[in-house]
Amino acid sequence: MAQSAPKSSRSGKGGKPPRKRGRRKVALIWIICLAILAVLAAAVAYLLVILNGERILSANLNKLDLDRSTIVADANGNQIAKISIAGGNREYVQYKDIPQAVRDAFVAVEDKRFYEHGGVDLFGIGRALAKDVVARSMVEGASTITQQLARNLFLNADKTWFRKGTEASIALALERHKTKEEILELYLNRIYFGNGQYGIKTAAKYYFGVGDLDQLKTWQIATLAAIPKGPSIYNPYKHPDNSMERRAVVLRLMADQGLITEEERAAAAEIVYKPTMAMTSTSKFASYTDYAIDEALQKLNLTEEELLSGGYTIYTTIDTDAQSAMESEFSKDSNFEKSEDDTPIQGAMVIMDQHDGSLKAMVGGRDYQKSGLNRVESRRQPGSSFKPIVSYGPALETGDYTPDSTLRDDKICYGNGTYCPTDSNAKKYIGAVSMKEAIRESRNQPAVWLLNEIGLSTGVKFAGKLGIDLGDEDKHNLAIALGGLTNGVTPVQMARAYGAFANGGQLQDAHAVLKINDASGKTVYSFKSPGDNQVIKPLTAYYVTEIMKGVVSGGTGTKAQIGGRTVAGKTGTTQLGLKGVSSSGNRDVWFVGYTPEYTAAVWMGYDKTDKDHYVKKSSGQAAALFSKVMTKALEGKKKQSFPVPDQAQEQPTPTTTANSAITDLTGVYDSQQVSVALNWTAVPGDNITYKIYRQASGENEFKLLVESVTPSADDPSILPDTTYTYYVKPYDPNAGTEGAESNRVTVEVTSELEPTPTPTPTETPGEPTESLPPESTNTPDDGNGGDQGEQTPDGGQPTDTAPPSQTPTPTPTPSSTPQSTESTGPVARATATPSVLPTQTDTADQNGKKNHKNDKNNKNQPDTGGAADTTETVAP
């Protein structure tokens, strides 16, 4: 009998299943072991975290690491400011004295799960880690109130993974030793509110003048709760617009969590912050120091608290002599027109070295306070000072125009007749006009006509080359030729753009910081020059400089003249455009100009323009301030020359004035200064002075009145009911020779009251729309050497919407001079009658030949039959 085969369940193929089960058991054992090890590791890590938190908490509970000041210095290391968070203010307030509304607001904004977690919000940590991994850097900060309090106890403020872990460990320790009420009390008394203010009570006093927190209103509580997110950018004094936007977010969170009603939210969101507190006294070089600190914050990507408590040294490009001169002139009320109430007219100025972009001096406002609104960075409408950037400059860049090219000054309407730029300077249209004469007299129509000829896109792209981005080209209209911009420009932007004209077409980066060293002396940042940055042709820069020299020597910018220095520049005013207010007022007045050494921009106006607060005088006051500051700033500076490209034709400079004569002497009664203002064009030559002779009615001969080093002079020694006649002779002190006698001007000053002229009816600009800009009036010259007037649609706040067609619609030129809208002046009347009347003729180009392109335009009026889009069209 055959023996039965043994079972094969333990061998061969049948043995595999048991082997798999064995492997599973081994794997399970390993998993259990690893889990036990993980638990042990987590427990050890937790204990380490706890112990670390306890250790740090015990050592740092009652102190902050705020003992290292940051130094701001000049290029040579000479200290100009010492800034320390430790020097900030703090007034402690107990928990019971903090209103519930204040507590709830900060919890709602900073940590809505504050009363639920144990110091660390795991969900918040996970969110932060996810963002850090995606960004591949530490971009997410502390998420809970307890962690933010813990952060103030660190010696090292760097954002690292270790710091996050340490923050968490201290937060856990705080929660074990302190109640939620104690933690919130510590937090509200320790957090930084900007401008050197620590704690909720001190901040309430500083920003709102409120000593008792119970007196805080909803909008004020929300404003304070908005600051800790970014003390340097959300405090209402320095950045009111940013503060208002952030306040709206806080109010929305408060409403969503049931802390306020929707009606309370809407009402609190609309309130505009107005500083009413007594700020600290103005510190020396405050505007410049604040600008340098802001620039350093951007370069190092630090918070204001981290920078100012880190012991850094910030080396700057400041010229202390220029800065002192500027601050001195801004402190004089006589340099600014008087306001009708306690709100003063404001101003801002910046000086830049165009050769390397270094900012030499700046003032951000009258009575500027530390960490205040620095108006050198505020955007305003530039008026006619924008003409060289968007109209004349790009036209010269095309090569089709020169300073002597003939432009048109006719009654022309654009965009199917809806935009008709005019001059309210009591001057009629003169037809053919050279480019240099158009800019010298600041005529509006030639600038608009020229931009229409070269095309809007050409002007917009040219402005972009000079560092002024006007955005979408399809949303612009011809009003940008007169400075009608959507967002406006800052004085720093204007100085940088004009600096390219002064520097032969090279555009430099405007900067105040040279380098930054940390507390150990290591350089953590240094400025890198862009090097060769030729953005426009050297010949274009030369031509623009030449035509803007004429603005200063005998045009609207004569008050910007500097004795012994060559100055080029342009004035600018923007239309007021308020119903029921005299059309002679302005929103903004500018002068932007340069010498071969420095470039500067001056702005004047009110922060908020309304019927009671607007500029009554013209841009002559900005030009005069430019002259006063730059005269002092350039003292002792070696004289330089503007670059002259090879393509430019050299003009011979006479060595004597024996055959030179002045033919354009003008005399105007200055109602503000109660004097006669005399102006004329400078004659060529070095170190030339001018002898002014005067004869009063009843006198038999002319007498020497004064000798001037600039082509302008004032005669304050005048009497009513007297007629004065003047002439000027150029004088060469080196050769001891006088030039020929100039034309004579007669000024009659009477004691009769000037009747108020009837204003010419004008169309009132409307609110911004997507349609074409309406025809609007301009700002008249007030006799102070200011603009002849610029117009921008919508009362100085024009829209940048593109008209359906830029094809001009001609309108007959008026046969009479438009009436002035200027109101009555003082009890005096003056008339000036030049004895030599210039004859208007077509201007030839530099080669003695008329520009063919412009001759064709002179002979042919614009076609009214076609409605084709000519935005990109260049005149044939």
Disulfide bonds with the S-S distance in Angstrom:
Cys413-Cys420 1.89
